[in-house]
Amino acid sequence: MRAPGVRLALVLTAFGVAALTFMMLMYALERRGPRFILGFACGCSLASVYGFLAGTWPFGVVEAIWAAIAVNRYRADS
């Protein structure tokens, strides 16, 4: 059985992989419509949460900025 800290690290890593995969998928599909831009903003927000939870706050800040940019793009395209 794994120690609780190891299990938490694995869960956090899995969350980060899922968030970044979703973010990149939405980025690749942005040209298909505004809903994918909004999806990209959500992915950036999830990646930002991951960055702060992982203790890499500069990554969290940058992803939060990208999320704000994507929301502005969504508003402009809608």
C-alpha positions in Angstrom: 0.0 0.0 0.0 1.2 3.5 -0.9 1.7 6.2 1.6 -0.9 9.0 1.6 1.6 11.6 0.3 2.6 9.4 -2.6 -1.1 8.8 -3.5 -1.9 12.5 -3.3 1.1 13.3 -5.6 -0.2 10.7 -8.1 -3.7 12.2 -8.1 -2.3 15.7 -8.5 -0.1 14.5 -11.4 -3.1 12.8 -13.1 -5.2 16.0 -12.6 -2.4 18.1 -14.2 -2.1 15.7 -17.2 -5.9 15.8 -17.7 -6.1 19.6 -17.4 -3.2 20.2 -19.8 -4.5 17.6 -22.3 -7.9 19.2 -22.3 -6.4 22.7 -22.6 -4.3 21.6 -25.6 -7.2 19.8 -27.3 -9.4 22.9 -26.9 -6.6 25.1 -28.3 -6.3 22.8 -31.3 -10.1 23.0 -32.0 -10.4 26.8 -31.4 -11.0 27.5 -35.1 -14.2 25.4 -35.0 -16.1 28.0 -33.0 -16.3 30.2 -29.9 -17.3 27.3 -27.6 -13.8 25.8 -28.1 -12.3 29.2 -27.1 -14.4 29.0 -23.9 -13.2 25.4 -23.5 -9.6 26.6 -23.8 -10.3 29.2 -21.1 -11.7 26.5 -18.8 -8.6 24.4 -19.6 -6.3 27.3 -18.7 -8.2 27.7 -15.5 -7.8 24.1 -14.6 -4.1 24.2 -15.5 -3.8 27.3 -13.2 -5.4 25.5 -10.3 -2.9 22.6 -10.9 0.0 25.0 -10.9 -1.0 26.5 -7.6 -1.7 23.1 -6.0 1.6 21.8 -7.3 3.5 24.7 -5.7 4.5 26.2 -9.0 2.8 29.5 -8.6 4.4 31.2 -11.6 2.8 28.6 -13.9 -0.5 29.2 -12.1 -0.3 32.9 -12.7 0.6 32.5 -16.4 -2.3 30.1 -16.9 -4.7 32.5 -15.2 -3.6 35.2 -17.5 -4.1 33.0 -20.5 -7.6 32.1 -19.2 -8.5 35.8 -19.0 -7.2 36.4 -22.5 -9.3 33.5 -23.8 -12.4 34.7 -22.1 -11.9 38.1 -23.8 -11.5 36.4 -27.1 -14.7 34.4 -26.5 -16.6 37.6 -25.7 -15.3 39.2 -28.9 -16.2 36.2 -31.1 -19.7 35.6 -29.6 
